Amino acid sequence: MKNNENTRSRLNSFERFVDRYKVIIALGTAAIVMVLPFLMTNDYLMRVLVIILLYIGFGFGLNLLLGEMGLMSLGQAGFVGVGAYTTAILMTEFGWNFFPSIISGALMAALVGVLIGLPTLRLRGSYLAIVTIGFGEIMRTIFLNWSSVTGGALGIKGIPRPMVFGVEMNFTNKGFYFVVLLTVFLVGVFCHTLHNSKYGRVFATIKQDELAATMMGVETTRYKVMGFVCSAAISGLMGGYYAMMQRYIDSNSFVSDMSVMIVSCLVIGGTATLRGPVLGAILLVTVPEVFRSLQAYRFVFYGAILIVMMLVRPAGLLGWDSTLPYKLPKGTTEYKEQLEKEHKRKEQAVDKQ
């Protein structure tokens, strides 16, 4: 127990440090992400940066389910595919601009989220995970066999890049990177706002004890569907950018490997945080690129890392456990210290027993 107390003390100290200097850290991070693309020497490195941003966005979407509500989804690739195909079809077949196309992709993914969420979100744990795996496979089969719409096995090619004021946003002029960066930033602001709103507190209540939330009069099914829809919409939105980055998509672009990758980013970085998906995406995208000779064994690497994380750091590398889930108002420091002392006293009582 002493080791646990020391670990908790170190984590709480680090959390206080980050909270104290959060403005400086935020400005430093902003400077890095703005300057970094201009240090890239070729389009390939720019592509890696964009992939990192996309998986950060995917992680934000899944975090609304797994981190905020404790609902495991292993079918996020299905929502990404819905957004990607919707965006690709509108841009290639109907000549729509990228902005209304990706918004339509997000809305279509949200609609699918409603259709899937209503009958399935009464389930929890492994049952829900199994259902979402089935959903992902169903969507992949639809992408493959609905040839008149999705192109079937041939897929959709020639997907244009975003056009802003008549200028194509691509890797060479760094425009595509900044468009995706802006979108990921806005998604992060939305998730942060939602987390600190009354809806975020309801989500946390459902995660801690759904039965208690129901007994207090919370319509848990409605809020779970809301979280599922928001998660699906974010995945669909980022899926549109994925299609524009690849410029070609088919059913093999949205297999279960993508869902596993998204879950891995969240679990390794840390759940119920925005910093977790950022770190997880950076690690899981860059490490395989550095060790490309071992690319065929990347999922062995992912699996081993997940096992180690579950044993050593279940909350993720940056998913520390706060003493309180929400920051107390100013002037209540004494009350917080009293709660911390009470917590330590209970731990000491358990040690003596």
HELIX and SHEET records of a PDB file:
HELIX    1   1 LYS A    2  ARG A   20  1                                  19    
HELIX    2   2 LYS A   22  VAL A   35  1                                  14    
HELIX    3   3 LEU A   36  LEU A   39  5                                   4    
HELIX    4   4 ASP A   43  MET A   69  1                                  27    
HELIX    5   5 GLN A   76  GLU A   93  1                                  18    
HELIX    6   6 PHE A   98  THR A  120  1                                  23    
HELIX    7   7 GLY A  125  ASN A  145  1                                  21    
HELIX    8   8 SER A  147  THR A  150  1                                   4    
HELIX    9   9 GLY A  152  LEU A  154  5                                   3    
HELIX   10  10 GLY A  175  HIS A  195  1                                  21    
HELIX   11  11 LYS A  198  GLN A  208  1                                  11    
HELIX   12  12 GLU A  210  MET A  215  1                                   6    
HELIX   13  13 THR A  220  GLN A  246  1                                  27    
HELIX   14  14 SER A  251  PHE A  254  5                                   4    
HELIX   15  15 SER A  256  GLY A  269  1                                  14    
HELIX   16  16 ARG A  275  VAL A  290  1                                  16    
HELIX   17  17 ARG A  292  TYR A  297  5                                   6    
HELIX   18  18 ARG A  298  VAL A  312  1                                  15    
HELIX   19  19 THR A  333  LYS A  352  1                                  20    
SHEET    1   A 2 ILE A 156  LYS A 157  0                                        
SHEET    2   A 2 TYR A 248  ILE A 249 -1                                        
SHEET    1   B 2 MET A 163  VAL A 164  0                                        
SHEET    2   B 2 VAL A 167  GLU A 168 -1                                        
END                                                                             
